[in-house]
């Protein structure tokens, strides 16, 4: 069956589906006349949050805090679980998520105020726990760079996760932090297949560019892990060993993974995309996802939702263990330090 929408070049999601907050939203056909030129569609809207550091309460995520300078992400990854946050702002988890970006310009000020409080207890903060802190607009706004500068001043630990090579710009800050065990980086690589990447993650860096980034960070003394995520049974699960080998050769100290989960409205975004990009494989892929998630797509069970269960999940787990044994034996990630934290730093320091 052919999808009831036209493919949109340069976008991951292909529709704006009605969501649970649709009464707050506008008609999904609003941008129809401009859809042939997706590069001009992206809008940036400044928002004014009261806080910037968020406690991480999920048992599946080994983090204390996350920090997100942007809501929505122009990378357009079809599988992104963060799409579910956009409806809270009155936008769709589909096209809106990647073409309406909410910008937190006040984030550096909020960060400084938060970690300067007497009550603040330092613990590693992840940039970002939701949308990519190095998405394209960061090149212009440099909010992430400002956040890193403040963390460096205060000697506060941070972990960065991204799939964009723009992080190379901030090697100077990260290198200084890493010298005191205050920073590490996770680079996500989903596929080495460039044709698949262009369809599934249309505005991200190529795998080659991400591996180059791993190499540059490593040479600068910055610990790097490569996250093979998400692993999608029937689509990219055959690439585990290939990605692991390339990551090790680039200098990564370890690898991680999670199996695709499709919470909330992400399920419809991803299935719409499958219908367009891989119509003959759609049912097989969805069926295998159900197999690893207890017979359902919407898996909320702690532990299983990230790693899966059953024969397929076991096979993926075994491949990951083989990859670690073969390519990463003897490599370890140094723990981040919180004991160097200085809450009383005032003013700006020169990094140049």
C-alpha positions as a LaTeX table, in Angstrom:
\begin{tabular}{lrrr}
\hline
Residue & $x$ (\AA) & $y$ (\AA) & $z$ (\AA) \\
\hline
Unk1 & 0.00 & 0.00 & 0.00 \\
Unk2 & 1.37 & 3.41 & $-0.94$ \\
Unk3 & 1.60 & 6.06 & 1.78 \\
Unk4 & $-0.95$ & 8.91 & 1.63 \\
Unk5 & 1.75 & 11.60 & 1.67 \\
Unk6 & 4.58 & 12.78 & $-0.56$ \\
Unk7 & 8.22 & 12.17 & 0.40 \\
Unk8 & 9.96 & 15.26 & 1.75 \\
Unk9 & 13.63 & 15.43 & 0.85 \\
Unk10 & 15.92 & 16.31 & 3.72 \\
Unk11 & 13.44 & 15.40 & 6.44 \\
Unk12 & 13.21 & 12.31 & 8.59 \\
Unk13 & 9.57 & 12.49 & 9.63 \\
Unk14 & 7.19 & 12.68 & 6.69 \\
Unk15 & 4.02 & 13.89 & 8.41 \\
Unk16 & 2.60 & 15.89 & 11.26 \\
Unk17 & 0.23 & 13.49 & 12.94 \\
Unk18 & $-2.47$ & 14.66 & 15.33 \\
Unk19 & $-1.16$ & 14.33 & 18.87 \\
Unk20 & $-2.65$ & 14.21 & 22.34 \\
Unk21 & $-2.34$ & 17.99 & 22.74 \\
Unk22 & $-3.73$ & 18.75 & 19.29 \\
Unk23 & $-6.12$ & 21.40 & 20.61 \\
Unk24 & $-3.01$ & 23.53 & 21.20 \\
Unk25 & $-1.67$ & 23.03 & 17.72 \\
Unk26 & $-2.30$ & 24.35 & 14.22 \\
Unk27 & $-3.44$ & 22.63 & 11.06 \\
Unk28 & $-0.80$ & 20.13 & 9.90 \\
Unk29 & $-1.09$ & 21.42 & 6.32 \\
Unk30 & 0.17 & 24.89 & 7.24 \\
Unk31 & 3.56 & 24.48 & 5.55 \\
Unk32 & 2.43 & 22.54 & 2.45 \\
Unk33 & 3.38 & 25.23 & $-0.06$ \\
Unk34 & 6.98 & 25.34 & 1.20 \\
Unk35 & 7.67 & 21.65 & 1.47 \\
Unk36 & 9.77 & 21.49 & $-1.69$ \\
Unk37 & 12.46 & 23.60 & 0.03 \\
Unk38 & 12.81 & 22.10 & 3.50 \\
Unk39 & 16.00 & 24.04 & 4.24 \\
Unk40 & 14.02 & 27.29 & 4.60 \\
Unk41 & 11.38 & 25.78 & 6.86 \\
Unk42 & 13.29 & 25.60 & 10.12 \\
Unk43 & 12.16 & 28.15 & 12.67 \\
Unk44 & 13.98 & 29.07 & 15.86 \\
Unk45 & 11.90 & 30.28 & 18.78 \\
Unk46 & 13.46 & 31.55 & 22.00 \\
Unk47 & 11.93 & 30.14 & 25.17 \\
Unk48 & 12.52 & 31.11 & 28.78 \\
Unk49 & 12.80 & 28.11 & 31.11 \\
Unk50 & 13.09 & 28.50 & 34.87 \\
Unk51 & 15.68 & 25.75 & 35.16 \\
Unk52 & 18.25 & 24.15 & 32.88 \\
Unk53 & 19.54 & 21.15 & 34.85 \\
Unk54 & 17.10 & 18.27 & 35.15 \\
Unk55 & 17.46 & 15.24 & 37.46 \\
Unk56 & 17.40 & 11.91 & 35.61 \\
Unk57 & 15.06 & 9.49 & 37.35 \\
Unk58 & 15.04 & 6.61 & 34.86 \\
Unk59 & 16.58 & 3.36 & 36.08 \\
Unk60 & 17.59 & 2.64 & 32.45 \\
Unk61 & 19.80 & 5.72 & 32.17 \\
Unk62 & 22.91 & 5.82 & 34.41 \\
Unk63 & 22.96 & 9.61 & 34.76 \\
Unk64 & 22.39 & 12.04 & 37.60 \\
Unk65 & 21.46 & 15.13 & 35.58 \\
Unk66 & 20.81 & 16.22 & 32.01 \\
Unk67 & 20.92 & 19.64 & 30.39 \\
Unk68 & 19.23 & 20.51 & 27.09 \\
Unk69 & 19.91 & 23.90 & 25.48 \\
Unk70 & 17.48 & 23.08 & 22.65 \\
Unk71 & 14.06 & 21.46 & 22.34 \\
Unk72 & 13.39 & 19.83 & 18.98 \\
Unk73 & 16.22 & 18.78 & 16.70 \\
Unk74 & 16.96 & 19.54 & 13.08 \\
Unk75 & 18.89 & 16.30 & 12.62 \\
Unk76 & 15.56 & 14.67 & 11.76 \\
Unk77 & 16.31 & 11.17 & 13.07 \\
Unk78 & 13.15 & 9.19 & 12.39 \\
Unk79 & 13.47 & 7.05 & 15.51 \\
Unk80 & 14.24 & 9.78 & 18.08 \\
Unk81 & 12.50 & 9.20 & 21.41 \\
Unk82 & 12.81 & 12.94 & 22.16 \\
Unk83 & 10.10 & 13.64 & 19.59 \\
Unk84 & 7.59 & 12.94 & 22.36 \\
Unk85 & 8.59 & 16.13 & 24.18 \\
Unk86 & 7.46 & 18.46 & 21.39 \\
Unk87 & 3.71 & 17.95 & 21.89 \\
Unk88 & 4.12 & 19.42 & 25.38 \\
Unk89 & 4.95 & 22.70 & 23.64 \\
Unk90 & 1.94 & 22.42 & 21.33 \\
Unk91 & 3.81 & 21.04 & 18.32 \\
Unk92 & 3.78 & 17.73 & 16.48 \\
Unk93 & 6.28 & 14.96 & 17.16 \\
Unk94 & 6.62 & 14.65 & 13.38 \\
Unk95 & 7.84 & 17.40 & 11.08 \\
Unk96 & 7.44 & 20.11 & 13.72 \\
Unk97 & 10.03 & 18.43 & 15.92 \\
Unk98 & 12.74 & 18.97 & 13.30 \\
Unk99 & 11.66 & 22.29 & 11.82 \\
Unk100 & 10.56 & 24.25 & 14.92 \\
Unk101 & 13.50 & 24.46 & 17.31 \\
Unk102 & 13.03 & 25.99 & 20.75 \\
Unk103 & 16.17 & 27.79 & 21.87 \\
Unk104 & 17.21 & 28.43 & 25.47 \\
Unk105 & 19.55 & 31.41 & 25.22 \\
Unk106 & 19.33 & 31.93 & 28.97 \\
Unk107 & 20.78 & 28.46 & 29.63 \\
Unk108 & 24.33 & 29.66 & 30.54 \\
Unk109 & 22.98 & 32.16 & 33.09 \\
Unk110 & 20.68 & 29.52 & 34.59 \\
Unk111 & 23.54 & 27.03 & 34.81 \\
Unk112 & 25.84 & 29.47 & 36.60 \\
Unk113 & 23.13 & 30.34 & 39.13 \\
Unk114 & 22.30 & 26.69 & 39.77 \\
Unk115 & 25.80 & 25.38 & 40.43 \\
Unk116 & 26.75 & 28.45 & 42.48 \\
Unk117 & 24.10 & 27.72 & 45.09 \\
Unk118 & 25.27 & 26.51 & 48.49 \\
Unk119 & 22.83 & 23.61 & 48.23 \\
Unk120 & 24.23 & 22.31 & 44.94 \\
Unk121 & 25.89 & 18.91 & 45.13 \\
Unk122 & 28.10 & 18.29 & 42.09 \\
Unk123 & 27.53 & 15.17 & 40.00 \\
Unk124 & 28.08 & 14.48 & 36.28 \\
Unk125 & 25.71 & 16.38 & 33.99 \\
Unk126 & 24.90 & 15.05 & 30.53 \\
Unk127 & 24.77 & 17.37 & 27.54 \\
Unk128 & 22.20 & 16.43 & 26.35 \\
Unk129 & 19.75 & 13.90 & 27.70 \\
Unk130 & 17.14 & 14.71 & 25.10 \\
Unk131 & 17.97 & 16.56 & 21.86 \\
Unk132 & 21.45 & 16.99 & 20.39 \\
Unk133 & 23.36 & 19.91 & 21.89 \\
Unk134 & 25.42 & 20.15 & 18.68 \\
Unk135 & 22.60 & 20.35 & 16.18 \\
Unk136 & 23.15 & 22.80 & 13.28 \\
Unk137 & 21.98 & 26.03 & 14.99 \\
Unk138 & 24.63 & 25.58 & 17.70 \\
Unk139 & 27.26 & 26.64 & 15.16 \\
Unk140 & 25.73 & 30.11 & 15.22 \\
Unk141 & 24.41 & 30.44 & 18.77 \\
Unk142 & 27.22 & 28.68 & 20.70 \\
Unk143 & 25.01 & 28.00 & 23.71 \\
Unk144 & 26.63 & 24.60 & 24.29 \\
Unk145 & 30.09 & 26.15 & 24.16 \\
Unk146 & 29.08 & 28.73 & 26.77 \\
Unk147 & 27.78 & 25.96 & 29.02 \\
Unk148 & 31.06 & 24.07 & 28.72 \\
Unk149 & 33.02 & 27.21 & 29.54 \\
Unk150 & 31.06 & 27.66 & 32.77 \\
Unk151 & 31.50 & 24.02 & 33.74 \\
Unk152 & 35.23 & 24.34 & 33.14 \\
Unk153 & 35.43 & 27.44 & 35.33 \\
Unk154 & 33.75 & 25.61 & 38.18 \\
Unk155 & 35.57 & 22.33 & 37.55 \\
Unk156 & 32.22 & 20.58 & 37.23 \\
Unk157 & 32.05 & 17.13 & 35.53 \\
Unk158 & 30.17 & 16.73 & 32.26 \\
Unk159 & 29.44 & 14.05 & 29.70 \\
Unk160 & 28.56 & 15.02 & 26.14 \\
Unk161 & 26.57 & 12.90 & 23.71 \\
Unk162 & 26.22 & 13.88 & 20.06 \\
Unk163 & 26.20 & 12.63 & 16.49 \\
Unk164 & 27.45 & 15.91 & 15.03 \\
Unk165 & 31.08 & 16.64 & 14.20 \\
Unk166 & 30.57 & 20.24 & 15.34 \\
Unk167 & 31.87 & 19.11 & 18.73 \\
Unk168 & 35.35 & 19.37 & 17.19 \\
Unk169 & 35.02 & 23.14 & 17.60 \\
Unk170 & 35.07 & 22.74 & 21.39 \\
Unk171 & 38.04 & 20.41 & 21.70 \\
Unk172 & 39.98 & 23.20 & 23.42 \\
Unk173 & 37.56 & 23.28 & 26.37 \\
Unk174 & 36.96 & 19.53 & 26.51 \\
Unk175 & 40.68 & 18.78 & 26.39 \\
Unk176 & 41.34 & 21.00 & 29.42 \\
Unk177 & 38.47 & 19.39 & 31.30 \\
Unk178 & 39.48 & 15.86 & 30.36 \\
Unk179 & 42.99 & 16.47 & 31.72 \\
Unk180 & 41.36 & 16.62 & 35.18 \\
Unk181 & 38.84 & 13.82 & 34.49 \\
Unk182 & 36.01 & 16.31 & 34.17 \\
Unk183 & 34.74 & 15.38 & 30.69 \\
Unk184 & 34.02 & 12.45 & 28.42 \\
Unk185 & 32.15 & 12.14 & 25.13 \\
Unk186 & 29.74 & 9.67 & 23.57 \\
Unk187 & 29.52 & 9.69 & 19.76 \\
Unk188 & 26.45 & 7.93 & 18.36 \\
Unk189 & 26.89 & 5.90 & 15.18 \\
Unk190 & 23.80 & 4.12 & 13.92 \\
Unk191 & 24.98 & 2.89 & 10.54 \\
Unk192 & 27.97 & 2.85 & 8.20 \\
Unk193 & 25.58 & 2.59 & 5.26 \\
Unk194 & 25.45 & 6.12 & 3.84 \\
Unk195 & 22.28 & 5.49 & 1.86 \\
Unk196 & 20.51 & 4.35 & 5.01 \\
Unk197 & 21.87 & 7.27 & 7.05 \\
Unk198 & 20.59 & 9.80 & 4.52 \\
Unk199 & 17.12 & 8.30 & 4.76 \\
Unk200 & 17.02 & 7.69 & 8.50 \\
Unk201 & 19.12 & 10.59 & 9.87 \\
Unk202 & 19.01 & 13.10 & 7.02 \\
Unk203 & 20.76 & 16.08 & 8.64 \\
Unk204 & 23.44 & 14.36 & 10.68 \\
Unk205 & 27.16 & 13.99 & 10.05 \\
Unk206 & 28.23 & 11.00 & 7.97 \\
Unk207 & 29.65 & 7.96 & 9.73 \\
Unk208 & 33.07 & 8.83 & 8.28 \\
Unk209 & 32.87 & 12.30 & 9.80 \\
Unk210 & 31.82 & 10.90 & 13.17 \\
Unk211 & 34.73 & 8.46 & 13.15 \\
Unk212 & 37.05 & 11.33 & 12.29 \\
Unk213 & 35.59 & 13.13 & 15.32 \\
Unk214 & 36.29 & 10.13 & 17.55 \\
Unk215 & 39.88 & 10.13 & 16.34 \\
Unk216 & 40.38 & 13.87 & 16.89 \\
Unk217 & 38.89 & 13.77 & 20.38 \\
Unk218 & 41.00 & 10.75 & 21.29 \\
Unk219 & 44.20 & 12.39 & 20.09 \\
Unk220 & 43.33 & 15.37 & 22.29 \\
Unk221 & 43.13 & 13.09 & 25.32 \\
Unk222 & 39.35 & 13.19 & 25.61 \\
Unk223 & 37.80 & 9.80 & 26.51 \\
Unk224 & 35.29 & 8.67 & 23.88 \\
Unk225 & 32.68 & 5.93 & 23.80 \\
Unk226 & 30.81 & 5.04 & 20.62 \\
Unk227 & 27.14 & 4.28 & 21.10 \\
Unk228 & 25.71 & 1.95 & 18.44 \\
Unk229 & 22.21 & 3.22 & 18.83 \\
Unk230 & 19.55 & 2.53 & 18.19 \\
Unk231 & 19.97 & $-1.01$ & 16.93 \\
Unk232 & 16.97 & $-1.77$ & 14.72 \\
Unk233 & 16.40 & $-5.50$ & 14.13 \\
Unk234 & 16.07 & $-6.17$ & 10.42 \\
Unk235 & 17.66 & $-2.88$ & 9.45 \\
Unk236 & 21.08 & $-2.15$ & 10.98 \\
Unk237 & 21.69 & $-5.04$ & 13.39 \\
Unk238 & 24.05 & $-6.66$ & 10.85 \\
Unk239 & 26.47 & $-3.73$ & 11.24 \\
Unk240 & 27.39 & $-4.18$ & 14.91 \\
Unk241 & 30.82 & $-5.74$ & 14.37 \\
Unk242 & 31.66 & $-3.38$ & 11.51 \\
Unk243 & 30.86 & $-0.26$ & 13.54 \\
Unk244 & 32.67 & $-1.62$ & 16.60 \\
Unk245 & 35.84 & $-2.34$ & 14.60 \\
Unk246 & 35.83 & 1.13 & 13.04 \\
Unk247 & 35.23 & 2.75 & 16.44 \\
Unk248 & 38.13 & 0.87 & 18.00 \\
Unk249 & 40.44 & 1.81 & 15.14 \\
Unk250 & 39.48 & 5.46 & 15.63 \\
Unk251 & 40.48 & 5.25 & 19.29 \\
Unk252 & 37.21 & 4.80 & 21.17 \\
Unk253 & 37.63 & 3.33 & 24.64 \\
Unk254 & 34.36 & 1.41 & 24.59 \\
Unk255 & 31.01 & 0.82 & 22.95 \\
Unk256 & 27.43 & 0.91 & 24.15 \\
Unk257 & 24.07 & 0.20 & 22.58 \\
Unk258 & 20.35 & 0.20 & 22.97 \\
Unk259 & 17.62 & $-1.44$ & 20.94 \\
Unk260 & 15.10 & 0.80 & 19.22 \\
Unk261 & 12.07 & 1.72 & 21.28 \\
Unk262 & 9.13 & 3.66 & 19.91 \\
Unk263 & 7.36 & 5.39 & 22.80 \\
Unk264 & 4.23 & 7.48 & 22.31 \\
Unk265 & 3.92 & 9.26 & 19.00 \\
Unk266 & 7.38 & 8.15 & 17.81 \\
Unk267 & 5.80 & 4.86 & 16.75 \\
Unk268 & 3.65 & 6.56 & 14.12 \\
Unk269 & 6.49 & 8.77 & 12.88 \\
Unk270 & 8.75 & 5.75 & 12.45 \\
Unk271 & 6.13 & 3.52 & 10.82 \\
Unk272 & 5.20 & 6.32 & 8.39 \\
Unk273 & 8.88 & 6.54 & 7.47 \\
Unk274 & 9.19 & 2.76 & 7.06 \\
Unk275 & 6.19 & 2.74 & 4.75 \\
Unk276 & 7.92 & 5.24 & 2.51 \\
Unk277 & 11.57 & 4.15 & 2.77 \\
Unk278 & 11.30 & 0.36 & 3.13 \\
Unk279 & 7.74 & $-0.72$ & 2.35 \\
Unk280 & 8.68 & $-4.35$ & 1.66 \\
Unk281 & 10.57 & $-4.67$ & 4.94 \\
Unk282 & 8.19 & $-2.69$ & 7.12 \\
Unk283 & 6.17 & $-5.57$ & 8.56 \\
Unk284 & 9.25 & $-7.70$ & 9.21 \\
Unk285 & 11.00 & $-4.89$ & 11.06 \\
Unk286 & 7.95 & $-4.07$ & 13.17 \\
Unk287 & 7.37 & $-7.76$ & 13.93 \\
Unk288 & 10.96 & $-8.17$ & 15.12 \\
Unk289 & 10.64 & $-5.07$ & 17.29 \\
Unk290 & 7.56 & $-6.59$ & 18.90 \\
Unk291 & 9.50 & $-9.79$ & 19.55 \\
Unk292 & 12.17 & $-7.96$ & 21.56 \\
Unk293 & 9.63 & $-5.84$ & 23.43 \\
Unk294 & 7.37 & $-8.45$ & 24.92 \\
Unk295 & 5.01 & $-8.66$ & 21.97 \\
Unk296 & 4.28 & $-4.95$ & 21.71 \\
Unk297 & 5.74 & $-1.82$ & 20.15 \\
Unk298 & 5.01 & 0.49 & 23.05 \\
Unk299 & 7.33 & $-1.00$ & 25.65 \\
Unk300 & 7.54 & 0.84 & 28.99 \\
Unk301 & 9.01 & $-1.95$ & 31.11 \\
Unk302 & 12.17 & $-0.78$ & 32.85 \\
Unk303 & 15.22 & $-2.73$ & 31.71 \\
Unk304 & 13.54 & $-4.40$ & 28.74 \\
Unk305 & 12.66 & $-1.21$ & 26.85 \\
Unk306 & 16.34 & $-0.36$ & 26.24 \\
Unk307 & 17.85 & $-3.84$ & 25.83 \\
Unk308 & 14.95 & $-6.07$ & 24.80 \\
Unk309 & 14.47 & $-9.75$ & 25.53 \\
Unk310 & 14.20 & $-13.02$ & 23.62 \\
Unk311 & 16.21 & $-14.63$ & 20.84 \\
Unk312 & 16.84 & $-11.47$ & 18.79 \\
Unk313 & 17.85 & $-9.40$ & 21.81 \\
Unk314 & 20.15 & $-12.21$ & 22.99 \\
Unk315 & 21.82 & $-12.33$ & 19.58 \\
Unk316 & 22.45 & $-8.57$ & 19.69 \\
Unk317 & 23.81 & $-8.82$ & 23.23 \\
Unk318 & 26.18 & $-11.63$ & 22.21 \\
Unk319 & 27.44 & $-9.66$ & 19.22 \\
Unk320 & 28.16 & $-6.68$ & 21.46 \\
Unk321 & 30.08 & $-8.86$ & 23.89 \\
Unk322 & 32.07 & $-10.40$ & 21.05 \\
Unk323 & 32.88 & $-6.92$ & 19.76 \\
Unk324 & 34.06 & $-5.78$ & 23.18 \\
Unk325 & 36.23 & $-8.84$ & 23.63 \\
Unk326 & 37.73 & $-8.57$ & 20.16 \\
Unk327 & 38.26 & $-4.82$ & 19.78 \\
Unk328 & 38.17 & $-3.18$ & 23.22 \\
Unk329 & 39.95 & $-5.58$ & 25.54 \\
Unk330 & 41.99 & $-3.68$ & 28.11 \\
Unk331 & 40.38 & $-0.33$ & 27.35 \\
Unk332 & 38.57 & 1.48 & 30.15 \\
Unk333 & 36.78 & 4.80 & 30.64 \\
Unk334 & 38.18 & 6.85 & 33.53 \\
Unk335 & 35.42 & 7.93 & 35.95 \\
Unk336 & 34.44 & 11.58 & 36.07 \\
Unk337 & 35.53 & 13.47 & 39.17 \\
Unk338 & 33.23 & 15.62 & 41.29 \\
Unk339 & 35.68 & 16.37 & 44.10 \\
Unk340 & 37.37 & 19.22 & 42.21 \\
Unk341 & 34.20 & 21.30 & 42.02 \\
Unk342 & 34.59 & 24.98 & 42.96 \\
Unk343 & 31.25 & 26.80 & 43.53 \\
Unk344 & 32.82 & 30.21 & 44.21 \\
Unk345 & 34.29 & 31.08 & 40.82 \\
Unk346 & 33.32 & 34.56 & 39.67 \\
Unk347 & 33.65 & 36.19 & 36.29 \\
Unk348 & 34.94 & 34.72 & 33.03 \\
Unk349 & 38.31 & 33.12 & 32.36 \\
Unk350 & 40.29 & 33.33 & 29.17 \\
Unk351 & 40.53 & 30.12 & 27.19 \\
Unk352 & 42.89 & 31.49 & 24.57 \\
\hline
\end{tabular}
